[in-house]
Amino acid sequence: MVHQRIDEGSLLWRAVKMSEGPVLEVGRAAGGSTIVLLGASGARPVVNIDRALFHAFIAEDVFQRPDVASRLKLDVQTSGEPIAEVGFGMGFIDADHSYEGICPDIGMFWNKLKSFDGKPPLAAFAAMI
């Protein structure tokens, strides 16, 4: 389900645990990273942006659980469109993995990263450069 190496998934998990506040993910694919973010974030809100609603049927089972659905927002839009949320303690940019694709995403969402409960915000990127 999670299409990551164990070290990548564990680093993502640790980044979420080291932060506070809402979590932003740009890109969803099958939904594996979203599940990692949901598991690591406890009861914190998770906002995911992707241009397609597709995700694996296994992820759909997780996303529809009442305890998850109440804190997960799946936005179907491009990452170039503004979002209503104003602050995140953790951001994971995992959409277009090219240098040319990731730079606009960083520019769009960087200023939405905020400190929560005295913890600085963290950002993680999935890029093949």
A tleap script that builds the chain and sets N, CA, C and O, in Angstrom:
source leaprc.protein.ff14SB
mol = sequence {
  NMET VAL HIE GLN ARG ILE ASP GLU GLY SER
  LEU LEU TRP ARG ALA VAL LYS MET SER GLU
  GLY PRO VAL LEU GLU VAL GLY ARG ALA ALA
  GLY GLY SER THR ILE VAL LEU LEU GLY ALA
  SER GLY ALA ARG PRO VAL VAL ASN ILE ASP
  ARG ALA LEU PHE HIE ALA PHE ILE ALA GLU
  ASP VAL PHE GLN ARG PRO ASP VAL ALA SER
  ARG LEU LYS LEU ASP VAL GLN THR SER GLY
  GLU PRO ILE ALA GLU VAL GLY PHE GLY MET
  GLY PHE ILE ASP ALA ASP HIE SER TYR GLU
  GLY ILE CYS PRO ASP ILE GLY MET PHE TRP
  ASN LYS LEU LYS SER PHE ASP GLY LYS PRO
  PRO LEU ALA ALA PHE ALA ALA MET CILE
}
set mol.1.N position { 0.818 -1.193 0.000 }
set mol.1.CA position { 0.000 0.000 0.000 }
set mol.1.C position { 0.857 1.250 0.000 }
set mol.1.O position { 0.627 2.151 -0.806 }
set mol.2.N position { 1.829 1.326 0.876 }
set mol.2.CA position { 2.711 2.490 0.930 }
set mol.2.C position { 3.880 2.213 -0.008 }
set mol.2.O position { 4.662 1.289 0.214 }
set mol.3.N position { 3.991 3.017 -1.048 }
set mol.3.CA position { 5.018 2.810 -2.066 }
set mol.3.C position { 6.266 3.611 -1.725 }
set mol.3.O position { 6.689 4.465 -2.505 }
set mol.4.N position { 6.852 3.343 -0.575 }
set mol.4.CA position { 8.058 4.012 -0.117 }
set mol.4.C position { 8.991 2.977 0.464 }
set mol.4.O position { 8.583 1.910 0.923 }
set mol.5.N position { 10.260 3.335 0.425 }
set mol.5.CA position { 11.204 2.506 1.165 }
set mol.5.C position { 10.950 2.752 2.642 }
set mol.5.O position { 10.395 3.782 3.024 }
set mol.6.N position { 11.358 1.805 3.467 }
set mol.6.CA position { 11.097 1.911 4.908 }
set mol.6.C position { 11.767 3.147 5.498 }
set mol.6.O position { 11.213 3.767 6.406 }
set mol.7.N position { 12.952 3.521 5.001 }
set mol.7.CA position { 13.620 4.701 5.538 }
set mol.7.C position { 12.872 5.980 5.159 }
set mol.7.O position { 12.821 6.918 5.955 }
set mol.8.N position { 12.293 6.032 3.963 }
set mol.8.CA position { 11.519 7.198 3.559 }
set mol.8.C position { 10.254 7.330 4.397 }
set mol.8.O position { 9.937 8.415 4.886 }
set mol.9.N position { 9.540 6.233 4.562 }
set mol.9.CA position { 8.319 6.254 5.367 }
set mol.9.C position { 8.595 6.598 6.819 }
set mol.9.O position { 7.826 7.329 7.443 }
set mol.10.N position { 9.692 6.075 7.364 }
set mol.10.CA position { 10.004 6.364 8.766 }
set mol.10.C position { 10.440 7.816 8.952 }
set mol.10.O position { 10.142 8.413 9.987 }
set mol.11.N position { 11.133 8.395 7.984 }
set mol.11.CA position { 11.498 9.808 8.073 }
set mol.11.C position { 10.269 10.698 7.994 }
set mol.11.O position { 10.173 11.697 8.706 }
set mol.12.N position { 9.333 10.339 7.131 }
set mol.12.CA position { 8.090 11.096 7.040 }
set mol.12.C position { 7.326 11.007 8.361 }
set mol.12.O position { 6.825 12.016 8.858 }
set mol.13.N position { 7.238 9.822 8.923 }
set mol.13.CA position { 6.581 9.607 10.224 }
set mol.13.C position { 7.235 10.473 11.302 }
set mol.13.O position { 6.545 11.154 12.060 }
set mol.14.N position { 8.573 10.445 11.366 }
set mol.14.CA position { 9.302 11.230 12.374 }
set mol.14.C position { 9.090 12.726 12.185 }
set mol.14.O position { 8.956 13.456 13.167 }
set mol.15.N position { 9.059 13.193 10.944 }
set mol.15.CA position { 8.846 14.622 10.690 }
set mol.15.C position { 7.493 15.063 11.228 }
set mol.15.O position { 7.376 16.133 11.825 }
set mol.16.N position { 6.484 14.249 11.020 }
set mol.16.CA position { 5.159 14.581 11.539 }
set mol.16.C position { 5.190 14.589 13.060 }
set mol.16.O position { 4.635 15.496 13.680 }
set mol.17.N position { 5.821 13.609 13.667 }
set mol.17.CA position { 5.895 13.522 15.125 }
set mol.17.C position { 6.672 14.690 15.738 }
set mol.17.O position { 6.417 15.069 16.881 }
set mol.18.N position { 7.613 15.260 14.990 }
set mol.18.CA position { 8.411 16.383 15.488 }
set mol.18.C position { 7.707 17.727 15.329 }
set mol.18.O position { 8.197 18.746 15.813 }
set mol.19.N position { 6.569 17.732 14.658 }
set mol.19.CA position { 5.837 18.964 14.413 }
set mol.19.C position { 4.519 18.948 15.178 }
set mol.19.O position { 4.142 17.940 15.777 }
set mol.20.N position { 3.834 20.070 15.146 }
set mol.20.CA position { 2.486 20.185 15.718 }
set mol.20.C position { 1.604 20.889 14.695 }
set mol.20.O position { 2.096 21.399 13.688 }
set mol.21.N position { 0.328 20.916 14.952 }
set mol.21.CA position { -0.594 21.623 14.072 }
set mol.21.C position { -1.013 20.804 12.869 }
set mol.21.O position { -0.603 19.654 12.717 }
set mol.22.N position { -1.833 21.399 12.011 }
set mol.22.CA position { -2.322 20.710 10.832 }
set mol.22.C position { -1.188 20.279 9.892 }
set mol.22.O position { -0.095 20.845 9.910 }
set mol.23.N position { -1.479 19.269 9.078 }
set mol.23.CA position { -0.513 18.710 8.134 }
set mol.23.C position { -1.042 18.931 6.719 }
set mol.23.O position { -2.222 18.715 6.446 }
set mol.24.N position { -0.155 19.363 5.826 }
set mol.24.CA position { -0.487 19.550 4.412 }
set mol.24.C position { 0.298 18.560 3.577 }
set mol.24.O position { 1.502 18.391 3.769 }
set mol.25.N position { -0.388 17.903 2.646 }
set mol.25.CA position { 0.274 17.046 1.669 }
set mol.25.C position { -0.167 17.491 0.288 }
set mol.25.O position { -1.363 17.620 0.026 }
set mol.26.N position { 0.789 17.726 -0.594 }
set mol.26.CA position { 0.502 18.061 -1.984 }
set mol.26.C position { 0.868 16.840 -2.815 }
set mol.26.O position { 2.038 16.464 -2.896 }
set mol.27.N position { -0.135 16.221 -3.431 }
set mol.27.CA position { 0.037 14.978 -4.174 }
set mol.27.C position { -0.519 13.813 -3.369 }
set mol.27.O position { -0.355 13.753 -2.151 }
set mol.28.N position { -1.186 12.878 -4.068 }
set mol.28.CA position { -1.792 11.761 -3.345 }
set mol.28.C position { -1.468 10.419 -3.986 }
set mol.28.O position { -1.251 9.448 -3.262 }
set mol.29.N position { -1.426 10.323 -5.293 }
set mol.29.CA position { -1.239 9.048 -6.000 }
set mol.29.C position { -2.195 7.997 -5.423 }
set mol.29.O position { -3.410 8.195 -5.442 }
set mol.30.N position { -1.664 6.891 -4.916 }
set mol.30.CA position { -2.519 5.823 -4.379 }
set mol.30.C position { -2.983 6.084 -2.957 }
set mol.30.O position { -3.892 5.408 -2.476 }
set mol.31.N position { -2.377 7.056 -2.269 }
set mol.31.CA position { -2.793 7.390 -0.917 }
set mol.31.C position { -1.926 6.819 0.185 }
set mol.31.O position { -2.243 6.988 1.362 }
set mol.32.N position { -0.844 6.150 -0.162 }
set mol.32.CA position { 0.008 5.534 0.853 }
set mol.32.C position { 0.656 6.536 1.792 }
set mol.32.O position { 0.643 6.344 3.008 }
set mol.33.N position { 1.222 7.602 1.242 }
set mol.33.CA position { 1.836 8.616 2.099 }
set mol.33.C position { 0.792 9.302 2.966 }
set mol.33.O position { 1.068 9.669 4.108 }
set mol.34.N position { -0.395 9.472 2.426 }
set mol.34.CA position { -1.481 10.076 3.190 }
set mol.34.C position { -1.791 9.218 4.415 }
set mol.34.O position { -2.043 9.746 5.498 }
set mol.35.N position { -1.773 7.913 4.246 }
set mol.35.CA position { -2.010 7.001 5.367 }
set mol.35.C position { -0.898 7.123 6.400 }
set mol.35.O position { -1.169 7.099 7.600 }
set mol.36.N position { 0.352 7.254 5.954 }
set mol.36.CA position { 1.463 7.459 6.892 }
set mol.36.C position { 1.241 8.750 7.670 }
set mol.36.O position { 1.390 8.769 8.892 }
set mol.37.N position { 0.887 9.826 6.977 }
set mol.37.CA position { 0.647 11.113 7.629 }
set mol.37.C position { -0.497 11.012 8.636 }
set mol.37.O position { -0.403 11.545 9.742 }
set mol.38.N position { -1.561 10.338 8.258 }
set mol.38.CA position { -2.701 10.174 9.161 }
set mol.38.C position { -2.313 9.376 10.406 }
set mol.38.O position { -2.710 9.724 11.518 }
set mol.39.N position { -1.545 8.318 10.220 }
set mol.39.CA position { -1.138 7.497 11.357 }
set mol.39.C position { -0.228 8.237 12.313 }
set mol.39.O position { -0.348 8.093 13.530 }
set mol.40.N position { 0.675 9.022 11.772 }
set mol.40.CA position { 1.643 9.725 12.609 }
set mol.40.C position { 1.058 10.958 13.285 }
set mol.40.O position { 1.563 11.392 14.320 }
set mol.41.N position { 0.005 11.523 12.717 }
set mol.41.CA position { -0.488 12.822 13.189 }
set mol.41.C position { -1.504 12.740 14.316 }
set mol.41.O position { -1.953 13.775 14.808 }
set mol.42.N position { -1.872 11.557 14.731 }
set mol.42.CA position { -2.836 11.436 15.830 }
set mol.42.C position { -4.183 12.008 15.447 }
set mol.42.O position { -4.811 11.529 14.503 }
set mol.43.N position { -4.642 13.031 16.166 }
set mol.43.CA position { -5.952 13.636 15.897 }
set mol.43.C position { -5.839 14.940 15.098 }
set mol.43.O position { -6.835 15.640 14.914 }
set mol.44.N position { -4.651 15.266 14.629 }
set mol.44.CA position { -4.447 16.522 13.906 }
set mol.44.C position { -5.116 16.492 12.537 }
set mol.44.O position { -5.221 15.431 11.923 }
set mol.45.N position { -5.566 17.640 12.055 }
set mol.45.CA position { -6.141 17.705 10.708 }
set mol.45.C position { -5.074 17.450 9.644 }
set mol.45.O position { -3.918 17.844 9.799 }
set mol.46.N position { -5.480 16.787 8.565 }
set mol.46.CA position { -4.611 16.543 7.415 }
set mol.46.C position { -5.357 17.033 6.174 }
set mol.46.O position { -6.489 16.625 5.913 }
set mol.47.N position { -4.705 17.909 5.417 }
set mol.47.CA position { -5.260 18.423 4.168 }
set mol.47.C position { -4.403 17.884 3.033 }
set mol.47.O position { -3.179 18.018 3.049 }
set mol.48.N position { -5.051 17.277 2.054 }
set mol.48.CA position { -4.350 16.753 0.889 }
set mol.48.C position { -4.893 17.423 -0.362 }
set mol.48.O position { -6.103 17.566 -0.538 }
set mol.49.N position { -3.979 17.829 -1.221 }
set mol.49.CA position { -4.334 18.454 -2.491 }
set mol.49.C position { -3.821 17.566 -3.612 }
set mol.49.O position { -2.651 17.184 -3.629 }
set mol.50.N position { -4.699 17.244 -4.543 }
set mol.50.CA position { -4.286 16.506 -5.739 }
set mol.50.C position { -5.257 16.859 -6.856 }
set mol.50.O position { -6.429 17.142 -6.607 }
set mol.51.N position { -4.762 16.840 -8.085 }
set mol.51.CA position { -5.626 17.210 -9.214 }
set mol.51.C position { -6.618 16.114 -9.598 }
set mol.51.O position { -7.534 16.351 -10.385 }
set mol.52.N position { -6.437 14.925 -9.046 }
set mol.52.CA position { -7.356 13.817 -9.321 }
set mol.52.C position { -7.839 13.233 -8.003 }
set mol.52.O position { -7.115 13.258 -7.007 }
set mol.53.N position { -9.037 12.717 -7.991 }
set mol.53.CA position { -9.586 12.110 -6.780 }
set mol.53.C position { -9.125 10.667 -6.594 }
set mol.53.O position { -9.403 10.052 -5.565 }
set mol.54.N position { -8.424 10.129 -7.587 }
set mol.54.CA position { -8.013 8.730 -7.522 }
set mol.54.C position { -7.153 8.442 -6.303 }
set mol.54.O position { -6.290 9.239 -5.934 }
set mol.55.N position { -7.395 7.305 -5.691 }
set mol.55.CA position { -6.498 6.670 -4.735 }
set mol.55.C position { -6.917 5.204 -4.661 }
set mol.55.O position { -8.013 4.843 -5.088 }
set mol.56.N position { -6.060 4.384 -4.129 }
set mol.56.CA position { -6.312 2.945 -4.085 }
set mol.56.C position { -7.532 2.631 -3.225 }
set mol.56.O position { -7.833 3.350 -2.272 }
set mol.57.N position { -8.225 1.559 -3.570 }
set mol.57.CA position { -9.418 1.184 -2.810 }
set mol.57.C position { -9.087 0.888 -1.357 }
set mol.57.O position { -9.933 1.088 -0.485 }
set mol.58.N position { -7.874 0.415 -1.070 }
set mol.58.CA position { -7.477 0.167 0.315 }
set mol.58.C position { -7.408 1.482 1.072 }
set mol.58.O position { -7.841 1.568 2.221 }
set mol.59.N position { -6.863 2.507 0.425 }
set mol.59.CA position { -6.803 3.831 1.049 }
set mol.59.C position { -8.206 4.364 1.286 }
set mol.59.O position { -8.463 4.992 2.312 }
set mol.60.N position { -9.097 4.125 0.368 }
set mol.60.CA position { -10.483 4.589 0.520 }
set mol.60.C position { -11.099 4.016 1.793 }
set mol.60.O position { -11.823 4.714 2.503 }
set mol.61.N position { -10.814 2.752 2.082 }
set mol.61.CA position { -11.326 2.145 3.319 }
set mol.61.C position { -10.829 2.911 4.548 }
set mol.61.O position { -11.586 3.137 5.492 }
set mol.62.N position { -9.569 3.303 4.529 }
set mol.62.CA position { -9.002 4.072 5.646 }
set mol.62.C position { -9.619 5.466 5.687 }
set mol.62.O position { -10.022 5.936 6.751 }
set mol.63.N position { -9.693 6.132 4.524 }
set mol.63.CA position { -10.183 7.508 4.459 }
set mol.63.C position { -11.636 7.628 4.919 }
set mol.63.O position { -12.036 8.685 5.408 }
set mol.64.N position { -12.433 6.570 4.773 }
set mol.64.CA position { -13.849 6.623 5.146 }
set mol.64.C position { -14.114 6.269 6.608 }
set mol.64.O position { -15.243 6.405 7.079 }
set mol.65.N position { -13.102 5.825 7.320 }
set mol.65.CA position { -13.306 5.546 8.745 }
set mol.65.C position { -13.736 6.829 9.439 }
set mol.65.O position { -13.160 7.880 9.161 }
set mol.66.N position { -14.713 6.792 10.324 }
set mol.66.CA position { -15.206 8.024 10.963 }
set mol.66.C position { -14.128 8.840 11.665 }
set mol.66.O position { -14.135 10.069 11.592 }
set mol.67.N position { -13.195 8.163 12.349 }
set mol.67.CA position { -12.141 8.893 13.053 }
set mol.67.C position { -11.172 9.580 12.089 }
set mol.67.O position { -10.531 10.566 12.455 }
set mol.68.N position { -11.065 9.077 10.882 }
set mol.68.CA position { -10.188 9.675 9.864 }
set mol.68.C position { -10.952 10.712 9.049 }
set mol.68.O position { -10.452 11.813 8.822 }
set mol.69.N position { -12.148 10.372 8.613 }
set mol.69.CA position { -12.930 11.278 7.764 }
set mol.69.C position { -13.187 12.616 8.446 }
set mol.69.O position { -13.307 13.639 7.770 }
set mol.70.N position { -13.272 12.624 9.762 }
set mol.70.CA position { -13.556 13.865 10.484 }
set mol.70.C position { -12.372 14.833 10.483 }
set mol.70.O position { -12.545 16.012 10.792 }
set mol.71.N position { -11.167 14.352 10.139 }
set mol.71.CA position { -10.004 15.236 10.157 }
set mol.71.C position { -9.217 15.251 8.848 }
set mol.71.O position { -8.175 15.900 8.757 }
set mol.72.N position { -9.711 14.538 7.834 }
set mol.72.CA position { -9.041 14.485 6.531 }
set mol.72.C position { -9.826 15.283 5.502 }
set mol.72.O position { -11.026 15.070 5.325 }
set mol.73.N position { -9.155 16.188 4.835 }
set mol.73.CA position { -9.762 16.964 3.753 }
set mol.73.C position { -9.006 16.642 2.473 }
set mol.73.O position { -7.809 16.911 2.365 }
set mol.74.N position { -9.713 16.063 1.498 }
set mol.74.CA position { -9.137 15.734 0.210 }
set mol.74.C position { -9.613 16.766 -0.809 }
set mol.74.O position { -10.747 16.700 -1.283 }
set mol.75.N position { -8.751 17.712 -1.143 }
set mol.75.CA position { -9.094 18.735 -2.132 }
set mol.75.C position { -8.703 18.250 -3.512 }
set mol.75.O position { -7.581 17.788 -3.720 }
set mol.76.N position { -9.627 18.352 -4.458 }
set mol.76.CA position { -9.342 18.016 -5.846 }
set mol.76.C position { -9.113 19.331 -6.581 }
set mol.76.O position { -10.055 20.031 -6.951 }
set mol.77.N position { -7.849 19.644 -6.780 }
set mol.77.CA position { -7.451 20.879 -7.454 }
set mol.77.C position { -5.975 20.770 -7.791 }
set mol.77.O position { -5.281 19.872 -7.313 }
set mol.78.N position { -5.503 21.689 -8.616 }
set mol.78.CA position { -4.074 21.717 -8.888 }
set mol.78.C position { -3.369 22.426 -7.732 }
set mol.78.O position { -3.989 23.174 -6.976 }
set mol.79.N position { -2.097 22.185 -7.611 }
set mol.79.CA position { -1.341 22.824 -6.537 }
set mol.79.C position { -1.111 24.309 -6.793 }
set mol.79.O position { -0.624 25.015 -5.910 }
set mol.80.N position { -1.448 24.789 -7.970 }
set mol.80.CA position { -1.323 26.208 -8.277 }
set mol.80.C position { -2.509 27.042 -7.842 }
set mol.80.O position { -2.484 28.269 -7.944 }
set mol.81.N position { -3.550 26.383 -7.356 }
set mol.81.CA position { -4.736 27.094 -6.888 }
set mol.81.C position { -4.615 27.361 -5.392 }
set mol.81.O position { -4.106 26.520 -4.651 }
set mol.82.N position { -5.080 28.532 -4.943 }
set mol.82.CA position { -4.996 28.842 -3.517 }
set mol.82.C position { -5.901 27.936 -2.688 }
set mol.82.O position { -6.887 27.393 -3.186 }
set mol.83.N position { -5.546 27.788 -1.424 }
set mol.83.CA position { -6.355 27.015 -0.486 }
set mol.83.C position { -6.772 27.929 0.662 }
set mol.83.O position { -6.116 28.934 0.939 }
set mol.84.N position { -7.863 27.572 1.322 }
set mol.84.CA position { -8.420 28.411 2.383 }
set mol.84.C position { -7.605 28.342 3.672 }
set mol.84.O position { -7.527 29.327 4.406 }
set mol.85.N position { -7.000 27.193 3.956 }
set mol.85.CA position { -6.270 27.019 5.207 }
set mol.85.C position { -5.072 27.964 5.251 }
set mol.85.O position { -4.412 28.195 4.238 }
set mol.86.N position { -4.801 28.504 6.437 }
set mol.86.CA position { -3.747 29.516 6.538 }
set mol.86.C position { -2.487 29.046 7.251 }
set mol.86.O position { -1.474 29.742 7.186 }
set mol.87.N position { -2.498 27.912 7.922 }
set mol.87.CA position { -1.309 27.501 8.638 }
set mol.87.C position { -1.183 26.001 8.808 }
set mol.87.O position { -2.154 25.305 9.108 }
set mol.88.N position { 0.038 25.516 8.611 }
set mol.88.CA position { 0.352 24.103 8.775 }
set mol.88.C position { 1.654 23.976 9.544 }
set mol.88.O position { 2.577 24.766 9.342 }
set mol.89.N position { 1.735 23.003 10.412 }
set mol.89.CA position { 2.966 22.738 11.135 }
set mol.89.C position { 3.888 21.794 10.399 }
set mol.89.O position { 5.072 21.696 10.722 }
set mol.90.N position { 3.348 21.090 9.400 }
set mol.90.CA position { 4.114 20.131 8.602 }
set mol.90.C position { 3.586 20.181 7.188 }
set mol.90.O position { 2.375 20.178 6.970 }
set mol.91.N position { 4.488 20.227 6.227 }
set mol.91.CA position { 4.109 20.187 4.823 }
set mol.91.C position { 4.920 19.142 4.086 }
set mol.91.O position { 6.139 19.070 4.240 }
set mol.92.N position { 4.243 18.332 3.283 }
set mol.92.CA position { 4.909 17.304 2.473 }
set mol.92.C position { 4.539 17.544 1.020 }
set mol.92.O position { 3.389 17.351 0.628 }
set mol.93.N position { 5.506 17.962 0.226 }
set mol.93.CA position { 5.306 18.226 -1.196 }
set mol.93.C position { 5.714 16.967 -1.944 }
set mol.93.O position { 6.892 16.616 -2.000 }
set mol.94.N position { 4.718 16.290 -2.522 }
set mol.94.CA position { 4.929 14.976 -3.145 }
set mol.94.C position { 4.125 14.858 -4.435 }
set mol.94.O position { 3.517 13.819 -4.694 }
set mol.95.N position { 4.117 15.915 -5.244 }
set mol.95.CA position { 3.333 15.888 -6.483 }
set mol.95.C position { 4.265 15.641 -7.664 }
set mol.95.O position { 4.680 14.508 -7.908 }
set mol.96.N position { 4.587 16.688 -8.384 }
set mol.96.CA position { 5.506 16.594 -9.515 }
set mol.96.C position { 6.920 16.509 -8.943 }
set mol.96.O position { 7.378 17.443 -8.286 }
set mol.97.N position { 7.600 15.420 -9.183 }
set mol.97.CA position { 8.893 15.176 -8.539 }
set mol.97.C position { 10.070 15.810 -9.263 }
set mol.97.O position { 11.217 15.589 -8.875 }
set mol.98.N position { 9.815 16.589 -10.303 }
set mol.98.CA position { 10.907 17.253 -11.015 }
set mol.98.C position { 11.244 18.581 -10.339 }
set mol.98.O position { 10.432 19.138 -9.601 }
set mol.99.N position { 12.445 19.074 -10.602 }
set mol.99.CA position { 12.858 20.373 -10.069 }
set mol.99.C position { 11.895 21.466 -10.541 }
set mol.99.O position { 11.472 22.317 -9.759 }
set mol.100.N position { 11.559 21.426 -11.827 }
set mol.100.CA position { 10.666 22.426 -12.398 }
set mol.100.C position { 9.261 22.339 -11.814 }
set mol.100.O position { 8.558 23.347 -11.747 }
set mol.101.N position { 8.850 21.169 -11.397 }
set mol.101.CA position { 7.523 20.979 -10.832 }
set mol.101.C position { 7.434 21.285 -9.350 }
set mol.101.O position { 6.409 21.776 -8.878 }
set mol.102.N position { 8.497 20.999 -8.613 }
set mol.102.CA position { 8.446 21.168 -7.162 }
set mol.102.C position { 8.634 22.626 -6.743 }
set mol.102.O position { 8.089 23.052 -5.724 }
set mol.103.N position { 9.401 23.392 -7.522 }
set mol.103.CA position { 9.663 24.790 -7.136 }
set mol.103.C position { 8.389 25.634 -7.025 }
set mol.103.O position { 8.248 26.367 -6.046 }
set mol.104.N position { 7.451 25.564 -7.987 }
set mol.104.CA position { 6.216 26.336 -7.808 }
set mol.104.C position { 5.394 25.879 -6.595 }
set mol.104.O position { 4.748 26.700 -5.944 }
set mol.105.N position { 5.414 24.581 -6.288 }
set mol.105.CA position { 4.692 24.087 -5.113 }
set mol.105.C position { 5.300 24.647 -3.832 }
set mol.105.O position { 4.577 25.039 -2.916 }
set mol.106.N position { 6.609 24.682 -3.772 }
set mol.106.CA position { 7.274 25.255 -2.595 }
set mol.106.C position { 6.892 26.724 -2.463 }
set mol.106.O position { 6.548 27.188 -1.376 }
set mol.107.N position { 6.954 27.455 -3.576 }
set mol.107.CA position { 6.592 28.871 -3.551 }
set mol.107.C position { 5.154 29.113 -3.135 }
set mol.107.O position { 4.859 30.080 -2.434 }
set mol.108.N position { 4.267 28.245 -3.563 }
set mol.108.CA position { 2.838 28.398 -3.265 }
set mol.108.C position { 2.527 28.166 -1.790 }
set mol.108.O position { 1.674 28.850 -1.223 }
set mol.109.N position { 3.206 27.213 -1.165 }
set mol.109.CA position { 2.812 26.783 0.178 }
set mol.109.C position { 3.806 27.121 1.285 }
set mol.109.O position { 3.488 26.939 2.460 }
set mol.110.N position { 4.987 27.602 0.950 }
set mol.110.CA position { 6.015 27.862 1.962 }
set mol.110.C position { 5.517 28.779 3.071 }
set mol.110.O position { 5.752 28.509 4.249 }
set mol.111.N position { 4.833 29.857 2.709 }
set mol.111.CA position { 4.379 30.825 3.714 }
set mol.111.C position { 3.184 30.331 4.528 }
set mol.111.O position { 2.730 31.030 5.434 }
set mol.112.N position { 2.680 29.167 4.229 }
set mol.112.CA position { 1.601 28.576 5.034 }
set mol.112.C position { 2.165 27.759 6.196 }
set mol.112.O position { 1.412 27.326 7.068 }
set mol.113.N position { 3.478 27.546 6.216 }
set mol.113.CA position { 4.103 26.808 7.314 }
set mol.113.C position { 4.266 27.732 8.509 }
set mol.113.O position { 4.812 28.828 8.386 }
set mol.114.N position { 3.790 27.285 9.668 }
set mol.114.CA position { 3.784 28.089 10.895 }
set mol.114.C position { 4.235 27.236 12.074 }
set mol.114.O position { 4.138 26.010 12.041 }
set mol.115.N position { 4.725 27.897 13.107 }
set mol.115.CA position { 5.023 27.215 14.364 }
set mol.115.C position { 3.731 26.962 15.127 }
set mol.115.O position { 2.829 27.799 15.137 }
set mol.116.N position { 3.651 25.811 15.760 }
set mol.116.CA position { 2.521 25.463 16.619 }
set mol.116.C position { 3.078 24.935 17.936 }
set mol.116.O position { 3.998 24.118 17.947 }
set mol.117.N position { 2.520 25.402 19.032 }
set mol.117.CA position { 2.918 24.948 20.367 }
set mol.117.C position { 4.430 25.016 20.571 }
set mol.117.O position { 5.015 24.133 21.200 }
set mol.118.N position { 5.056 26.053 20.046 }
set mol.118.CA position { 6.487 26.260 20.224 }
set mol.118.C position { 7.375 25.395 19.346 }
set mol.118.O position { 8.600 25.476 19.441 }
set mol.119.N position { 6.786 24.576 18.503 }
set mol.119.CA position { 7.582 23.734 17.604 }
set mol.119.C position { 7.649 24.398 16.232 }
set mol.119.O position { 6.623 24.815 15.695 }
set mol.120.N position { 8.855 24.498 15.661 }
set mol.120.CA position { 8.966 25.094 14.328 }
set mol.120.C position { 8.326 24.203 13.278 }
set mol.120.O position { 8.231 22.989 13.464 }
set mol.121.N position { 7.889 24.795 12.181 }
set mol.121.CA position { 7.294 23.988 11.118 }
set mol.121.C position { 8.360 23.163 10.413 }
set mol.121.O position { 9.539 23.518 10.416 }
set mol.122.N position { 7.936 22.068 9.813 }
set mol.122.CA position { 8.836 21.210 9.038 }
set mol.122.C position { 8.271 21.025 7.644 }
set mol.122.O position { 7.057 20.967 7.450 }
set mol.123.N position { 9.163 20.934 6.685 }
set mol.123.CA position { 8.771 20.672 5.300 }
set mol.123.C position { 9.574 19.477 4.787 }
set mol.123.O position { 10.759 19.334 5.088 }
set mol.124.N position { 8.923 18.639 4.022 }
set mol.124.CA position { 9.577 17.493 3.382 }
set mol.124.C position { 9.196 17.511 1.910 }
set mol.124.O position { 8.101 17.937 1.543 }
set mol.125.N position { 10.110 17.046 1.077 }
set mol.125.CA position { 9.906 17.088 -0.363 }
set mol.125.C position { 10.262 15.747 -0.982 }
set mol.125.O position { 11.230 15.104 -0.578 }
set mol.126.N position { 9.485 15.337 -1.953 }
set mol.126.CA position { 9.803 14.147 -2.738 }
set mol.126.C position { 10.174 14.635 -4.124 }
set mol.126.O position { 9.317 15.061 -4.898 }
set mol.127.N position { 11.461 14.569 -4.427 }
set mol.127.CA position { 11.941 15.065 -5.712 }
set mol.127.C position { 12.977 14.106 -6.285 }
set mol.127.O position { 13.706 13.439 -5.551 }
set mol.128.N position { 13.022 14.054 -7.587 }
set mol.128.CA position { 14.039 13.263 -8.293 }
set mol.128.C position { 14.858 14.234 -9.110 }
set mol.128.O position { 14.603 14.443 -10.296 }
set mol.129.N position { 15.854 14.831 -8.453 }
set mol.129.CA position { 16.678 15.820 -9.147 }
set mol.129.C position { 18.116 15.377 -9.218 }
set mol.129.O position { 18.955 16.089 -9.769 }
savepdb mol mol.pdb
quit
